Amino acid sequence: MQNAQSLTPTEYPHIGINQNNVPIILGTTLKVVELVMAQRAYGWTPEELQINHRHLNMGQIYAALAYYWDHRDRLDEDIQRRDAYVADLEQQAQDSPFVARLRAQGLLR
């Protein structure tokens, strides 16, 4: 769990900024951008976010979403960097031995 004393408070209840200038949901290690990415990926409502992140209360979720919308440009840049990093890793990744055997047997393209 993130040490609350190492976070800089914000005007948003439940949100602090860590030493890398990343907004974190207080009392957790969850980054605001990670919650937003889950919402985008699955199309979850705030209530569905809470069902799938039971360690968060609705106040934390709404504070994170408000923080995102008020800082959307900067956080969207972070999301784009993360997506590009994953795409780069996927391009560099080689097939596992199992997948290679399936391809050799013509079971995968």
N, C-alpha and C positions, 0 to 999 in steps of 0.2 A: 504494500500500500504506500502511496506517495505521502511523504512527510509534509503535513500541512504547513509547517514552519518554513519549509523551503519554497513555498509558493507565494507569489506576490498576489495580494487580493485584487479583485476587479470590482467594478460597480455592479456586477451580476452576482447575485447570491449563488453559491454553490460552484463558482468558477474561479480558478486561480491560474496564474501564469507561472510555468516552471522556469528553471535557469536557462533553458533553450528558447524561451519566448513562445512556448507552446501552451495553449489553453487546456487545462485539465479539469475534470469534474472533481471537486473537493471530496476527500474521503475515499478516493479511488485512484487507480492508475490509468483510467480511461480518458483518452484525449477526446476533446469535443469533435474533432474531425473524424474520429473512428465511429462515433455514434451517428454522425451525419452520413458517413459512408454506408453504414448498416441500413439506415433509413432509405437511402437511395437504392441500394442493391435489392432490397426486399419490398420496397414500397410501404413500409410500416408506418402506421399512425403513431403518435406519441404513446398511446395506450399499449399498442403492440410492441413498441420499443421496451416498455416497462415489463411486459410479460416475458420478453426475451432477454432482458437485463434486470433480473429480479433484485440485484444488489443496488439498483438505482430507484429513487423515489420520483414521483411525478414532478416535484419542484426542481430536482436536479436535471431531469430531462428537458423541461420547458426552459430552464435557464441556459442549458447547452444550446438548444435550438435558437433561442433569442440571441445568444452570443454569435452563433453562426450567421444568422441573417443580418446582424449589425456589422459583421466583419467578413462578409461573404467573399469579396474579391480576394483577400489575402488567404482565406481558408480554401477557396477553390484552387488557388495556385498550389497549395500544399497537396490537395487531392490529386491534381494533375501530375505533380512530381511523383507521388506514390504510385499512380497508375502507370506512368512511364517506367518507373523502376521495376515494377512487376512484369511489364511487357518485355523489358530488356532481359530480365532473368529467365522468362519463359523462352525467349529466343536462344539464349545461351545454353539452356538445359538440354541434356541429351536424354534419349530414351533410357528408361530403366532396363536392366537385363530381361525382365519379364516382357515388357512392351516390345523390345527388340526381337525376342523369340516369336511373339505373336505376329509381328510384321514379317519375319522370315517365313512363317508358315502361311502367310497370305490372309491371316485373320483380321488384320488391321491395315489401314492404308497409311 
